[in-house]
Amino acid sequence: MNTRVRTFPLSLPGPRHARLRAAIDAALADYRAALARKPGYVEALSGLAQLTWVATGEVDAALAVLPGQASPPVAMIRAKLLTGAGRLAD
């Protein structure tokens, strides 16, 4: 099953794409900083996973940012990502 989604054309040249890439990179850094201060911050973890999926187009990259623990909030984030990717069997 194809798990790639349509992503922003971040690799295209031009100031618009450079600004978009910079904004996404800044948001990813902010999520990581929030999680460094408070590792259990579920909203930041969800945002990081979702934005990673958008930025890369790979749901597996988004899943990789989730901790290995099987807490209910992490399981819910994982389920939302997999459902959005059409990977219901996973």
N, CA, C and O atoms as a CHARMM CRD file, in Angstrom:
* protein
*
  360
    1    1 MET  N      0.84700  -1.18100   0.00000 PROA 1      0.00000
    2    1 MET  CA     0.00000   0.00000   0.00000 PROA 1      0.00000
    3    1 MET  C      0.88800   1.23800   0.00000 PROA 1      0.00000
    4    1 MET  O      1.91000   1.26900   0.68400 PROA 1      0.00000
    5    2 ASN  N      0.51600   2.22100  -0.73700 PROA 2      0.00000
    6    2 ASN  CA     1.27600   3.45500  -0.84500 PROA 2      0.00000
    7    2 ASN  C      1.01100   4.33600   0.36900 PROA 2      0.00000
    8    2 ASN  O     -0.13500   4.69800   0.63900 PROA 2      0.00000
    9    3 THR  N      2.07400   4.68200   1.10700 PROA 3      0.00000
   10    3 THR  CA     1.90900   5.51600   2.29300 PROA 3      0.00000
   11    3 THR  C      2.41000   6.93200   2.06400 PROA 3      0.00000
   12    3 THR  O      2.45000   7.73300   2.99800 PROA 3      0.00000
   13    4 ARG  N      2.79500   7.25100   0.83000 PROA 4      0.00000
   14    4 ARG  CA     3.21700   8.62800   0.53100 PROA 4      0.00000
   15    4 ARG  C      1.98300   9.49200   0.34300 PROA 4      0.00000
   16    4 ARG  O      0.98800   9.07400  -0.24800 PROA 4      0.00000
   17    5 VAL  N      2.07300  10.67500   0.84700 PROA 5      0.00000
   18    5 VAL  CA     0.99100  11.64300   0.67900 PROA 5      0.00000
   19    5 VAL  C      1.51600  12.80800  -0.13400 PROA 5      0.00000
   20    5 VAL  O      2.72500  12.96600  -0.30100 PROA 5      0.00000
   21    6 ARG  N      0.61700  13.61000  -0.62900 PROA 6      0.00000
   22    6 ARG  CA     1.04100  14.82200  -1.33700 PROA 6      0.00000
   23    6 ARG  C      1.66500  15.75500  -0.32100 PROA 6      0.00000
   24    6 ARG  O      1.07700  16.03900   0.72200 PROA 6      0.00000
   25    7 THR  N      2.84100  16.22300  -0.62800 PROA 7      0.00000
   26    7 THR  CA     3.52900  17.12500   0.27900 PROA 7      0.00000
   27    7 THR  C      3.76600  18.45100  -0.41300 PROA 7      0.00000
   28    7 THR  O      3.57600  18.58100  -1.62200 PROA 7      0.00000
   29    8 PHE  N      4.17700  19.41700   0.35600 PROA 8      0.00000
   30    8 PHE  CA     4.53300  20.70500  -0.21000 PROA 8      0.00000
   31    8 PHE  C      5.77800  20.51600  -1.07200 PROA 8      0.00000
   32    8 PHE  O      6.65900  19.73800  -0.70700 PROA 8      0.00000
   33    9 PRO  N      5.86900  21.19900  -2.19000 PROA 9      0.00000
   34    9 PRO  CA     7.07300  21.07900  -3.03600 PROA 9      0.00000
   35    9 PRO  C      8.23100  21.85000  -2.41500 PROA 9      0.00000
   36    9 PRO  O      8.62200  22.90300  -2.92000 PROA 9      0.00000
   37   10 LEU  N      8.77100  21.33500  -1.33400 PROA 10     0.00000
   38   10 LEU  CA     9.76400  22.06300  -0.55900 PROA 10     0.00000
   39   10 LEU  C     11.12600  22.12900  -1.22600 PROA 10     0.00000
   40   10 LEU  O     11.96100  22.95200  -0.85000 PROA 10     0.00000
   41   11 SER  N     11.35600  21.28500  -2.19500 PROA 11     0.00000
   42   11 SER  CA    12.67400  21.27100  -2.82000 PROA 11     0.00000
   43   11 SER  C     12.75700  22.19500  -4.04000 PROA 11     0.00000
   44   11 SER  O     13.81800  22.31700  -4.65300 PROA 11     0.00000
   45   12 LEU  N     11.66800  22.82900  -4.38300 PROA 12     0.00000
   46   12 LEU  CA    11.69100  23.72400  -5.53100 PROA 12     0.00000
   47   12 LEU  C     12.40800  25.02100  -5.17800 PROA 12     0.00000
   48   12 LEU  O     12.36100  25.46600  -4.03200 PROA 12     0.00000
   49   13 PRO  N     13.06800  25.62500  -6.15500 PROA 13     0.00000
   50   13 PRO  CA    13.76500  26.88300  -5.87700 PROA 13     0.00000
   51   13 PRO  C     12.77800  28.03500  -5.74600 PROA 13     0.00000
   52   13 PRO  O     11.62300  27.93600  -6.16200 PROA 13     0.00000
   53   14 GLY  N     13.24200  29.10100  -5.17500 PROA 14     0.00000
   54   14 GLY  CA    12.43200  30.30800  -5.08400 PROA 14     0.00000
   55   14 GLY  C     12.23200  30.73800  -3.65300 PROA 14     0.00000
   56   14 GLY  O     12.29500  29.91800  -2.73600 PROA 14     0.00000
   57   15 PRO  N     11.99000  32.02000  -3.45300 PROA 15     0.00000
   58   15 PRO  CA    11.86800  32.54800  -2.09400 PROA 15     0.00000
   59   15 PRO  C     10.63500  32.03600  -1.35300 PROA 15     0.00000
   60   15 PRO  O     10.66300  31.87700  -0.13200 PROA 15     0.00000
   61   16 ARG  N      9.56700  31.78100  -2.08000 PROA 16     0.00000
   62   16 ARG  CA     8.35000  31.29500  -1.41800 PROA 16     0.00000
   63   16 ARG  C      8.58800  29.93000  -0.79000 PROA 16     0.00000
   64   16 ARG  O      8.18600  29.68500   0.34800 PROA 16     0.00000
   65   17 HSD  N      9.23200  29.05500  -1.52100 PROA 17     0.00000
   66   17 HSD  CA     9.49200  27.71300  -1.01600 PROA 17     0.00000
   67   17 HSD  C     10.54300  27.72900   0.08500 PROA 17     0.00000
   68   17 HSD  O     10.48000  26.93600   1.02400 PROA 17     0.00000
   69   18 ALA  N     11.49900  28.62800  -0.03200 PROA 18     0.00000
   70   18 ALA  CA    12.51000  28.76300   1.01600 PROA 18     0.00000
   71   18 ALA  C     11.87600  29.24300   2.31600 PROA 18     0.00000
   72   18 ALA  O     12.23700  28.76900   3.39300 PROA 18     0.00000
   73   19 ARG  N     10.93400  30.18100   2.22500 PROA 19     0.00000
   74   19 ARG  CA    10.24100  30.66200   3.42000 PROA 19     0.00000
   75   19 ARG  C      9.38900  29.56300   4.03900 PROA 19     0.00000
   76   19 ARG  O      9.34300  29.42200   5.26100 PROA 19     0.00000
   77   20 LEU  N      8.71500  28.78500   3.19800 PROA 20     0.00000
   78   20 LEU  CA     7.89100  27.69200   3.69400 PROA 20     0.00000
   79   20 LEU  C      8.75600  26.64900   4.38900 PROA 20     0.00000
   80   20 LEU  O      8.42200  26.18500   5.47900 PROA 20     0.00000
   81   21 ARG  N      9.86600  26.28100   3.75800 PROA 21     0.00000
   82   21 ARG  CA    10.78100  25.30200   4.35200 PROA 21     0.00000
   83   21 ARG  C     11.32100  25.81900   5.67800 PROA 21     0.00000
   84   21 ARG  O     11.41500  25.06500   6.64700 PROA 21     0.00000
   85   22 ALA  N     11.67800  27.10400   5.72700 PROA 22     0.00000
   86   22 ALA  CA    12.19400  27.69500   6.96500 PROA 22     0.00000
   87   22 ALA  C     11.13100  27.67400   8.06400 PROA 22     0.00000
   88   22 ALA  O     11.44000  27.40500   9.22500 PROA 22     0.00000
   89   23 ALA  N      9.88800  27.95500   7.70000 PROA 23     0.00000
   90   23 ALA  CA     8.80600  27.94100   8.68900 PROA 23     0.00000
   91   23 ALA  C      8.57000  26.53000   9.22000 PROA 23     0.00000
   92   23 ALA  O      8.36800  26.34200  10.42000 PROA 23     0.00000
   93   24 ILE  N      8.59400  25.55000   8.33900 PROA 24     0.00000
   94   24 ILE  CA     8.40500  24.16400   8.77700 PROA 24     0.00000
   95   24 ILE  C      9.56500  23.71900   9.65100 PROA 24     0.00000
   96   24 ILE  O      9.35600  23.07700  10.68000 PROA 24     0.00000
   97   25 ASP  N     10.78800  24.05500   9.25100 PROA 25     0.00000
   98   25 ASP  CA    11.96300  23.69900  10.05500 PROA 25     0.00000
   99   25 ASP  C     11.89900  24.34900  11.43500 PROA 25     0.00000
  100   25 ASP  O     12.24800  23.71900  12.43300 PROA 25     0.00000
  101   26 ALA  N     11.45600  25.60100  11.49700 PROA 26     0.00000
  102   26 ALA  CA    11.32800  26.29400  12.78200 PROA 26     0.00000
  103   26 ALA  C     10.27000  25.62700  13.65400 PROA 26     0.00000
  104   26 ALA  O     10.46400  25.46600  14.85900 PROA 26     0.00000
  105   27 ALA  N      9.16100  25.24200  13.05000 PROA 27     0.00000
  106   27 ALA  CA     8.10000  24.57400  13.81300 PROA 27     0.00000
  107   27 ALA  C      8.56900  23.22300  14.33700 PROA 27     0.00000
  108   27 ALA  O      8.28500  22.86400  15.48000 PROA 27     0.00000
  109   28 LEU  N      9.28700  22.47500  13.50400 PROA 28     0.00000
  110   28 LEU  CA     9.82800  21.18600  13.95300 PROA 28     0.00000
  111   28 LEU  C     10.78300  21.39000  15.12600 PROA 28     0.00000
  112   28 LEU  O     10.74700  20.63600  16.09800 PROA 28     0.00000
  113   29 ALA  N     11.63200  22.40500  15.03400 PROA 29     0.00000
  114   29 ALA  CA    12.56500  22.70000  16.12200 PROA 29     0.00000
  115   29 ALA  C     11.82600  23.10100  17.39700 PROA 29     0.00000
  116   29 ALA  O     12.21800  22.70600  18.49500 PROA 29     0.00000
  117   30 ASP  N     10.76500  23.87700  17.25300 PROA 30     0.00000
  118   30 ASP  CA     9.97000  24.27500  18.42100 PROA 30     0.00000
  119   30 ASP  C      9.32300  23.06700  19.09100 PROA 30     0.00000
  120   30 ASP  O      9.32600  22.95900  20.31700 PROA 30     0.00000
  121   31 TYR  N      8.76900  22.15900  18.28900 PROA 31     0.00000
  122   31 TYR  CA     8.18200  20.93900  18.86200 PROA 31     0.00000
  123   31 TYR  C      9.24200  20.12800  19.60300 PROA 31     0.00000
  124   31 TYR  O      8.99900  19.64300  20.70800 PROA 31     0.00000
  125   32 ARG  N     10.41000  19.98300  18.99600 PROA 32     0.00000
  126   32 ARG  CA    11.49100  19.22200  19.64600 PROA 32     0.00000
  127   32 ARG  C     11.94200  19.89700  20.93600 PROA 32     0.00000
  128   32 ARG  O     12.21600  19.21900  21.92600 PROA 32     0.00000
  129   33 ALA  N     12.02200  21.20800  20.93400 PROA 33     0.00000
  130   33 ALA  CA    12.41100  21.93900  22.14800 PROA 33     0.00000
  131   33 ALA  C     11.36600  21.75300  23.24800 PROA 33     0.00000
  132   33 ALA  O     11.71600  21.56300  24.41300 PROA 33     0.00000
  133   34 ALA  N     10.10200  21.80700  22.88500 PROA 34     0.00000
  134   34 ALA  CA     9.03200  21.59200  23.86300 PROA 34     0.00000
  135   34 ALA  C      9.11500  20.19100  24.45400 PROA 34     0.00000
  136   34 ALA  O      8.91400  20.00300  25.65400 PROA 34     0.00000
  137   35 LEU  N      9.41000  19.21500  23.61100 PROA 35     0.00000
  138   35 LEU  CA     9.51700  17.83400  24.09300 PROA 35     0.00000
  139   35 LEU  C     10.77400  17.62100  24.92200 PROA 35     0.00000
  140   35 LEU  O     10.78700  16.76300  25.80500 PROA 35     0.00000
  141   36 ALA  N     11.82400  18.37500  24.66000 PROA 36     0.00000
  142   36 ALA  CA    13.03600  18.28000  25.48300 PROA 36     0.00000
  143   36 ALA  C     12.75800  18.80400  26.89800 PROA 36     0.00000
  144   36 ALA  O     13.28600  18.28500  27.88100 PROA 36     0.00000
  145   37 ARG  N     11.92000  19.83900  26.97700 PROA 37     0.00000
  146   37 ARG  CA    11.56300  20.39300  28.28700 PROA 37     0.00000
  147   37 ARG  C     10.54900  19.51500  29.00400 PROA 37     0.00000
  148   37 ARG  O     10.60400  19.36000  30.22400 PROA 37     0.00000
  149   38 LYS  N      9.62300  18.94000  28.24300 PROA 38     0.00000
  150   38 LYS  CA     8.54800  18.14300  28.84600 PROA 38     0.00000
  151   38 LYS  C      8.28200  16.93700  27.93800 PROA 38     0.00000
  152   38 LYS  O      7.42900  17.00800  27.05200 PROA 38     0.00000
  153   39 PRO  N      9.00400  15.83300  28.15100 PROA 39     0.00000
  154   39 PRO  CA     8.90600  14.67100  27.24400 PROA 39     0.00000
  155   39 PRO  C      7.49300  14.09300  27.10700 PROA 39     0.00000
  156   39 PRO  O      7.17500  13.49000  26.08200 PROA 39     0.00000
  157   40 GLY  N      6.66500  14.26300  28.09500 PROA 40     0.00000
  158   40 GLY  CA     5.31500  13.71300  28.02700 PROA 40     0.00000
  159   40 GLY  C      4.27800  14.64100  27.43200 PROA 40     0.00000
  160   40 GLY  O      3.08000  14.39000  27.56400 PROA 40     0.00000
  161   41 TYR  N      4.71100  15.71300  26.77600 PROA 41     0.00000
  162   41 TYR  CA     3.80700  16.72500  26.21900 PROA 41     0.00000
  163   41 TYR  C      3.14200  16.15400  24.96600 PROA 41     0.00000
  164   41 TYR  O      3.70600  16.20900  23.87300 PROA 41     0.00000
  165   42 VAL  N      1.95100  15.61100  25.13200 PROA 42     0.00000
  166   42 VAL  CA     1.26200  14.87700  24.07900 PROA 42     0.00000
  167   42 VAL  C      0.94500  15.76100  22.87600 PROA 42     0.00000
  168   42 VAL  O      1.09300  15.32100  21.73600 PROA 42     0.00000
  169   43 GLU  N      0.51800  16.97800  23.10600 PROA 43     0.00000
  170   43 GLU  CA     0.17700  17.86500  21.98900 PROA 43     0.00000
  171   43 GLU  C      1.41000  18.16300  21.13200 PROA 43     0.00000
  172   43 GLU  O      1.31300  18.21200  19.90600 PROA 43     0.00000
  173   44 ALA  N      2.56200  18.36300  21.76800 PROA 44     0.00000
  174   44 ALA  CA     3.78800  18.61300  21.01700 PROA 44     0.00000
  175   44 ALA  C      4.21200  17.35700  20.25700 PROA 44     0.00000
  176   44 ALA  O      4.67400  17.45100  19.11900 PROA 44     0.00000
  177   45 LEU  N      4.06300  16.21200  20.86000 PROA 45     0.00000
  178   45 LEU  CA     4.40300  14.95700  20.19700 PROA 45     0.00000
  179   45 LEU  C      3.50800  14.71900  18.98400 PROA 45     0.00000
  180   45 LEU  O      3.98100  14.29900  17.92800 PROA 45     0.00000
  181   46 SER  N      2.22800  14.98500  19.14000 PROA 46     0.00000
  182   46 SER  CA     1.29000  14.84700  18.02800 PROA 46     0.00000
  183   46 SER  C      1.62800  15.82700  16.90400 PROA 46     0.00000
  184   46 SER  O      1.65100  15.45500  15.73100 PROA 46     0.00000
  185   47 GLY  N      1.88800  17.07100  17.27300 PROA 47     0.00000
  186   47 GLY  CA     2.23500  18.07400  16.27400 PROA 47     0.00000
  187   47 GLY  C      3.51300  17.72900  15.53400 PROA 47     0.00000
  188   47 GLY  O      3.59500  17.89400  14.31700 PROA 47     0.00000
  189   48 LEU  N      4.51800  17.24800  16.26800 PROA 48     0.00000
  190   48 LEU  CA     5.78200  16.86200  15.64700 PROA 48     0.00000
  191   48 LEU  C      5.56900  15.71500  14.66300 PROA 48     0.00000
  192   48 LEU  O      6.10700  15.73800  13.55500 PROA 48     0.00000
  193   49 ALA  N      4.79700  14.72800  15.05700 PROA 49     0.00000
  194   49 ALA  CA     4.54400  13.58900  14.17200 PROA 49     0.00000
  195   49 ALA  C      3.78200  14.02400  12.91800 PROA 49     0.00000
  196   49 ALA  O      4.14300  13.63500  11.80700 PROA 49     0.00000
  197   50 GLN  N      2.74100  14.82000  13.09200 PROA 50     0.00000
  198   50 GLN  CA     1.95000  15.27300  11.94700 PROA 50     0.00000
  199   50 GLN  C      2.78600  16.12900  10.99400 PROA 50     0.00000
  200   50 GLN  O      2.73900  15.93900   9.77900 PROA 50     0.00000
  201   51 LEU  N      3.54600  17.06600  11.55000 PROA 51     0.00000
  202   51 LEU  CA     4.35400  17.94500  10.70700 PROA 51     0.00000
  203   51 LEU  C      5.48400  17.17500  10.02200 PROA 51     0.00000
  204   51 LEU  O      5.85300  17.48900   8.89000 PROA 51     0.00000
  205   52 THR  N      6.02700  16.18000  10.69600 PROA 52     0.00000
  206   52 THR  CA     7.04600  15.33600  10.07100 PROA 52     0.00000
  207   52 THR  C      6.45900  14.61200   8.87300 PROA 52     0.00000
  208   52 THR  O      7.11700  14.49100   7.84000 PROA 52     0.00000
  209   53 TRP  N      5.23800  14.13200   8.99400 PROA 53     0.00000
  210   53 TRP  CA     4.57600  13.44600   7.87900 PROA 53     0.00000
  211   53 TRP  C      4.36800  14.41200   6.71300 PROA 53     0.00000
  212   53 TRP  O      4.62400  14.06700   5.56000 PROA 53     0.00000
  213   54 VAL  N      3.90400  15.61500   7.01800 PROA 54     0.00000
  214   54 VAL  CA     3.68200  16.61500   5.96600 PROA 54     0.00000
  215   54 VAL  C      4.99800  17.00000   5.29300 PROA 54     0.00000
  216   54 VAL  O      5.06800  17.11500   4.06900 PROA 54     0.00000
  217   55 ALA  N      6.03500  17.19700   6.09800 PROA 55     0.00000
  218   55 ALA  CA     7.31800  17.65700   5.56800 PROA 55     0.00000
  219   55 ALA  C      8.02900  16.60300   4.73600 PROA 55     0.00000
  220   55 ALA  O      8.71900  16.92800   3.77000 PROA 55     0.00000
  221   56 THR  N      7.86000  15.32800   5.11500 PROA 56     0.00000
  222   56 THR  CA     8.57900  14.25600   4.41900 PROA 56     0.00000
  223   56 THR  C      7.71000  13.48300   3.44000 PROA 56     0.00000
  224   56 THR  O      8.21200  12.91600   2.46900 PROA 56     0.00000
  225   57 GLY  N      6.41500  13.46200   3.69300 PROA 57     0.00000
  226   57 GLY  CA     5.52400  12.64700   2.87900 PROA 57     0.00000
  227   57 GLY  C      5.57500  11.17200   3.24200 PROA 57     0.00000
  228   57 GLY  O      4.98100  10.33800   2.55700 PROA 57     0.00000
  229   58 GLU  N      6.27500  10.85100   4.30800 PROA 58     0.00000
  230   58 GLU  CA     6.44200   9.45800   4.73300 PROA 58     0.00000
  231   58 GLU  C      5.83400   9.25800   6.11700 PROA 58     0.00000
  232   58 GLU  O      6.28700   9.85000   7.09600 PROA 58     0.00000
  233   59 VAL  N      4.81900   8.42800   6.18700 PROA 59     0.00000
  234   59 VAL  CA     4.20300   8.17000   7.48300 PROA 59     0.00000
  235   59 VAL  C      5.18000   7.43500   8.39300 PROA 59     0.00000
  236   59 VAL  O      5.12600   7.59900   9.61200 PROA 59     0.00000
  237   60 ASP  N      6.07000   6.63000   7.82400 PROA 60     0.00000
  238   60 ASP  CA     7.04200   5.92000   8.65200 PROA 60     0.00000
  239   60 ASP  C      8.00400   6.89300   9.34100 PROA 60     0.00000
  240   60 ASP  O      8.43800   6.63700  10.46400 PROA 60     0.00000
  241   61 ALA  N      8.33400   7.98900   8.68900 PROA 61     0.00000
  242   61 ALA  CA     9.16800   9.01000   9.31900 PROA 61     0.00000
  243   61 ALA  C      8.42900   9.63800  10.49700 PROA 61     0.00000
  244   61 ALA  O      9.02800   9.93300  11.53100 PROA 61     0.00000
  245   62 ALA  N      7.13400   9.83600  10.33200 PROA 62     0.00000
  246   62 ALA  CA     6.32100  10.39100  11.41900 PROA 62     0.00000
  247   62 ALA  C      6.22200   9.40500  12.57500 PROA 62     0.00000
  248   62 ALA  O      6.30400   9.80100  13.73800 PROA 62     0.00000
  249   63 LEU  N      6.04800   8.13800  12.26700 PROA 63     0.00000
  250   63 LEU  CA     5.97100   7.12300  13.31400 PROA 63     0.00000
  251   63 LEU  C      7.28700   7.00400  14.07300 PROA 63     0.00000
  252   63 LEU  O      7.29800   6.68500  15.26100 PROA 63     0.00000
  253   64 ALA  N      8.38800   7.26100  13.38600 PROA 64     0.00000
  254   64 ALA  CA     9.70600   7.14000  14.01000 PROA 64     0.00000
  255   64 ALA  C      9.93800   8.17800  15.10400 PROA 64     0.00000
  256   64 ALA  O     10.78200   7.96800  15.97500 PROA 64     0.00000
  257   65 VAL  N      9.21100   9.29100  15.08000 PROA 65     0.00000
  258   65 VAL  CA     9.40600  10.30100  16.12300 PROA 65     0.00000
  259   65 VAL  C      8.65700   9.95000  17.40300 PROA 65     0.00000
  260   65 VAL  O      8.87700  10.57000  18.44400 PROA 65     0.00000
  261   66 LEU  N      7.77400   8.95700  17.32800 PROA 66     0.00000
  262   66 LEU  CA     7.01600   8.55900  18.50900 PROA 66     0.00000
  263   66 LEU  C      7.87100   7.68200  19.41300 PROA 66     0.00000
  264   66 LEU  O      8.65800   6.86800  18.92900 PROA 66     0.00000
  265   67 PRO  N      7.71900   7.84600  20.73700 PROA 67     0.00000
  266   67 PRO  CA     8.47100   6.97900  21.64800 PROA 67     0.00000
  267   67 PRO  C      7.97500   5.54400  21.56100 PROA 67     0.00000
  268   67 PRO  O      6.84800   5.29100  21.13300 PROA 67     0.00000
  269   68 GLY  N      8.81000   4.62200  21.96400 PROA 68     0.00000
  270   68 GLY  CA     8.47100   3.20500  21.88300 PROA 68     0.00000
  271   68 GLY  C      7.43100   2.75400  22.88800 PROA 68     0.00000
  272   68 GLY  O      6.85100   1.67800  22.74800 PROA 68     0.00000
  273   69 GLN  N      7.19500   3.56600  23.89300 PROA 69     0.00000
  274   69 GLN  CA     6.21600   3.18200  24.91700 PROA 69     0.00000
  275   69 GLN  C      4.81700   3.09100  24.31900 PROA 69     0.00000
  276   69 GLN  O      4.49300   3.79700  23.36400 PROA 69     0.00000
  277   70 ALA  N      4.01900   2.24500  24.87000 PROA 70     0.00000
  278   70 ALA  CA     2.66900   2.02900  24.33500 PROA 70     0.00000
  279   70 ALA  C      1.61500   2.69900  25.21900 PROA 70     0.00000
  280   70 ALA  O      0.58900   2.08900  25.52000 PROA 70     0.00000
  281   71 SER  N      1.85400   3.93800  25.63700 PROA 71     0.00000
  282   71 SER  CA     0.87200   4.64800  26.44700 PROA 71     0.00000
  283   71 SER  C     -0.34700   4.97000  25.57700 PROA 71     0.00000
  284   71 SER  O     -0.22500   5.08500  24.35700 PROA 71     0.00000
  285   72 PRO  N     -1.51100   5.11300  26.19500 PROA 72     0.00000
  286   72 PRO  CA    -2.71100   5.42000  25.40600 PROA 72     0.00000
  287   72 PRO  C     -2.58400   6.65500  24.51400 PROA 72     0.00000
  288   72 PRO  O     -3.02500   6.59300  23.36600 PROA 72     0.00000
  289   73 PRO  N     -2.00500   7.78300  24.97200 PROA 73     0.00000
  290   73 PRO  CA    -1.89100   8.92800  24.05700 PROA 73     0.00000
  291   73 PRO  C     -1.00300   8.63700  22.85000 PROA 73     0.00000
  292   73 PRO  O     -1.31800   9.05600  21.73600 PROA 73     0.00000
  293   74 VAL  N      0.09500   7.92900  23.05800 PROA 74     0.00000
  294   74 VAL  CA     0.98900   7.59300  21.94600 PROA 74     0.00000
  295   74 VAL  C      0.29300   6.62600  20.99400 PROA 74     0.00000
  296   74 VAL  O      0.43000   6.74100  19.77600 PROA 74     0.00000
  297   75 ALA  N     -0.44800   5.68100  21.54600 PROA 75     0.00000
  298   75 ALA  CA    -1.19700   4.74100  20.70900 PROA 75     0.00000
  299   75 ALA  C     -2.23900   5.47900  19.86500 PROA 75     0.00000
  300   75 ALA  O     -2.47600   5.11300  18.71400 PROA 75     0.00000
  301   76 MET  N     -2.85700   6.50800  20.42900 PROA 76     0.00000
  302   76 MET  CA    -3.85500   7.28300  19.69100 PROA 76     0.00000
  303   76 MET  C     -3.19800   8.07100  18.55400 PROA 76     0.00000
  304   76 MET  O     -3.73300   8.11900  17.44700 PROA 76     0.00000
  305   77 ILE  N     -2.05300   8.68300  18.81700 PROA 77     0.00000
  306   77 ILE  CA    -1.33700   9.41400  17.77000 PROA 77     0.00000
  307   77 ILE  C     -0.95600   8.45600  16.65400 PROA 77     0.00000
  308   77 ILE  O     -1.14300   8.75700  15.47500 PROA 77     0.00000
  309   78 ARG  N     -0.41900   7.29500  17.03100 PROA 78     0.00000
  310   78 ARG  CA    -0.02600   6.28200  16.04300 PROA 78     0.00000
  311   78 ARG  C     -1.23600   5.85000  15.21500 PROA 78     0.00000
  312   78 ARG  O     -1.14500   5.74300  13.99300 PROA 78     0.00000
  313   79 ALA  N     -2.35700   5.60600  15.87100 PROA 79     0.00000
  314   79 ALA  CA    -3.56500   5.17300  15.16500 PROA 79     0.00000
  315   79 ALA  C     -4.04700   6.24000  14.18600 PROA 79     0.00000
  316   79 ALA  O     -4.47100   5.91400  13.07700 PROA 79     0.00000
  317   80 LYS  N     -3.98900   7.49700  14.58000 PROA 80     0.00000
  318   80 LYS  CA    -4.41500   8.57900  13.68500 PROA 80     0.00000
  319   80 LYS  C     -3.51300   8.66700  12.46000 PROA 80     0.00000
  320   80 LYS  O     -3.99300   8.85800  11.34300 PROA 80     0.00000
  321   81 LEU  N     -2.21200   8.52900  12.66900 PROA 81     0.00000
  322   81 LEU  CA    -1.28300   8.56800  11.54100 PROA 81     0.00000
  323   81 LEU  C     -1.53900   7.40400  10.58300 PROA 81     0.00000
  324   81 LEU  O     -1.62000   7.59600   9.36900 PROA 81     0.00000
  325   82 LEU  N     -1.66300   6.22100  11.12900 PROA 82     0.00000
  326   82 LEU  CA    -1.86300   5.04100  10.28500 PROA 82     0.00000
  327   82 LEU  C     -3.21400   5.08200   9.57600 PROA 82     0.00000
  328   82 LEU  O     -3.31600   4.68000   8.41700 PROA 82     0.00000
  329   83 THR  N     -4.23800   5.55700  10.25200 PROA 83     0.00000
  330   83 THR  CA    -5.55000   5.67900   9.62700 PROA 83     0.00000
  331   83 THR  C     -5.49000   6.69100   8.48900 PROA 83     0.00000
  332   83 THR  O     -6.03500   6.44900   7.41200 PROA 83     0.00000
  333   84 GLY  N     -4.83400   7.82000   8.72300 PROA 84     0.00000
  334   84 GLY  CA    -4.70000   8.83800   7.69200 PROA 84     0.00000
  335   84 GLY  C     -3.93200   8.34000   6.48500 PROA 84     0.00000
  336   84 GLY  O     -4.17200   8.78500   5.36300 PROA 84     0.00000
  337   85 ALA  N     -3.00700   7.41500   6.71300 PROA 85     0.00000
  338   85 ALA  CA    -2.20800   6.85600   5.63100 PROA 85     0.00000
  339   85 ALA  C     -2.89700   5.66900   4.97700 PROA 85     0.00000
  340   85 ALA  O     -2.38900   5.12100   3.99800 PROA 85     0.00000
  341   86 GLY  N     -4.04800   5.26400   5.50500 PROA 86     0.00000
  342   86 GLY  CA    -4.76200   4.12700   4.93500 PROA 86     0.00000
  343   86 GLY  C     -4.15400   2.78300   5.31700 PROA 86     0.00000
  344   86 GLY  O     -4.42100   1.77000   4.67100 PROA 86     0.00000
  345   87 ARG  N     -3.34300   2.77600   6.35700 PROA 87     0.00000
  346   87 ARG  CA    -2.70700   1.54200   6.81000 PROA 87     0.00000
  347   87 ARG  C     -3.46400   0.99200   8.01800 PROA 87     0.00000
  348   87 ARG  O     -2.93400   0.94500   9.12700 PROA 87     0.00000
  349   88 LEU  N     -4.68000   0.58700   7.79200 PROA 88     0.00000
  350   88 LEU  CA    -5.54100   0.12600   8.87800 PROA 88     0.00000
  351   88 LEU  C     -5.08000  -1.19700   9.46100 PROA 88     0.00000
  352   88 LEU  O     -5.36900  -1.47700  10.62500 PROA 88     0.00000
  353   89 ALA  N     -4.37800  -2.01600   8.70200 PROA 89     0.00000
  354   89 ALA  CA    -3.93000  -3.31500   9.17900 PROA 89     0.00000
  355   89 ALA  C     -2.75100  -3.17800  10.14600 PROA 89     0.00000
  356   89 ALA  O     -2.48600  -4.09100  10.92800 PROA 89     0.00000
  357   90 ASP  N     -2.04900  -2.05800  10.09900 PROA 90     0.00000
  358   90 ASP  CA    -0.88700  -1.87500  10.98000 PROA 90     0.00000
  359   90 ASP  C     -1.36000  -1.44700  12.34600 PROA 90     0.00000
  360   90 ASP  O     -0.54500  -1.23600  13.24400 PROA 90     0.00000
